[in-house]
Amino acid sequence: MKIAMIGTGYVGLVSGVCFSDFGHQVVCVDKAPEKIARLERGEVPIYEPGLEDVMARNVAAGRLSFTTDLAAAVDGAAAVFIAVGTPTRRGDGHADLTYVMAAAEEIARALTGYAVVVTKSTVPVGTNRKVAEVIRATRPEAEFDVASNPEFLREGAAIDDFMRPDRVVVGIENGNAREVMGEIYRPLFLRDFPIVFTTLESAEMIKYAANAFLATKISFINEIAALCERTGADVKAVARGMGLDGRIGNKFLHAGPGYGGSCFPKDTSALARIGQEHGLPMRIVETVISVNDQIKQRMIEKLMDLCDGSVNGKVIAVLGVTFKPNTDDMRDAPSLTIVPALVGRGAKVRIVDPQGRREGEALLPGATWCDDPYVAAAEADALVILTEWNEFRALDLKRLAAGMKTPRMADLRNIYEPGDALDAGFVTYESVGR
């Protein structure tokens, strides 16, 4: 089956590559010639473990190609996926649908026969019907159906998530669209992965509801962590005790400096705006957003306390600035709040991150980048762990402490035990919720 994937950002590229690995003929489209040129050379513009190998395999097999020519990609395609960005619109928190609607209009002009136009971008409820309206207005005679197929990919584990999903959600209106979407996902159906067929509106809402709920779990455990610090409880023990309850589960119950990334901040903001527009404020979601902002400020205060109330003139080594490990994504990362606050208060910040430098250098001016944690910590006044990369989980704590001017650690991901850090020579060890 021929598939056109409009957009080669994170979602579009991963989805297109994985669909080709299912055996489909996939053409990925992007307006940026330099990006397409890089992809044709086999260069992956994002960091995602395993993606480069899968892409190369399918390009070599002739199932995957890249182009700037949308019309050629859409010609003869059974399904055309819209996987363009829907960033938060400035001023009101809404998802900006400019790119989605522009893609719909271009697709309408390019259709040469029946196709299912599938929205994979995260969009507010009602968007797929608007996509249909745009296509009909642009090309009244076009033969098409629309479908909603939201993605649930975790950055850093996207290939596995696509190939072994918890579920695939497909919003459709008729049997024709169901048949096409069923054929696209047939390899997963044959291996008994759940395919949830539902209405357009329900599929759109599932995406927002799922992300908002996960963000709620993160903000909840971070509030519990703050209370643990005041009462003497250990948030790791609390989270474990909670997570063993099958009704709750242990995922997303890890205290830290707050959530970030491409989905949770944007999607919680959009869901809050949808609720307000319909006269049903999402009060829990609104509180989650507020709590997440407060958590980042609380982390700054924790670092100030660690440094005796002032970081002015002090050297602070920061390990990890991407919003999570195994990605180069800096979008809404806690570091974008915490590091500028340190620099603004006069700290000399040294950063180590395995993949964050490409984006981070421009986003975090005033900081110095290092390739080695021990170099960054040399003669430093404090060490801060912001992102739990595997490289930072088994550091030689004695070597770190011995090389520092004042061996103080703020472990904002709770990857070490307090006793181990103190035994290694750190005079002060701060974590979250312990």
C-alpha angles and dihedrals in degrees: 000000000000115000128185116205113199108204129029099212121120097294097038097047096045092045094046093049093048094047088054088052087057086062099261124135103246130188115189117205131201134164093221109090093195091055092050090047090054092049091049088054089054095253116142110214094206133051110246120146112246096006097107093054095048091047093050092048094054096042088054090049090053094241098109130054139159132222147159090218105098094178093056091047094050094045107108095355116146091205132023115198122205107211103159128134123282101188123181108276113240116251102016109041094239124139108260107234096183094110094043094054093043089053091049091053093049092047091052091056092047101048113117098177142347114329139158111239105211124196110213095163116098105259138169121262110282096030097112090056089051089051088055091050092052092050093048092047092049096042114013093182095052117125110220149119128213127229136184116223110167119195126235100189122150112214108243092028101046099123093053091044091054095045096040105027127177084227143333115230118207124179113199141159105208147016096264093060091043091053093052094045091045091054092049092054096036093115089060094043090053089056091050098250108154116260109194113202113193142139124302093250094047092051091050092049094046091064095052094040093051095050093043091052092051091048088050091055090052094049091044095055090044090056089048088050091057090051090047090057090054096045102038096249123136113238092205090059091043092051092048092050091049096043094055087067103096091216090061108030127201101258119109092012095114115120117226146123095311136276126294138155136100098305120033099052093043097042097045089050092049093047091051090053092048090054093049092050091053094047092249108106113208093227096176092050092046089052091048089056092049093046091050091054091048092050092060090052090049089055090054090052090049090055092048090052090048089057095048095262100308137064095183109137092357125127113236120189112207119197112202129005105180113101090250137355124276094036138082091215114129098175111138091341114168087239090069088066101033102044096049088049090055093045091046090054092054102265122148100228123200116191132202119185127152094220109005101086098083093064098019100064091067095038097048107043118181095037127109119228123221132183097213130054092215092053090049092050096047109123089349123152094217142006122217125193108204103159123036100226113169088242089067097047098078105034120153096254093189091054091047094049093045092055097049126094090222113010103222124146133196105193100190092176098049093232095143133053116245093231093052092052094048093046089052091060106270109141092202130027122183125183136164120278096352 
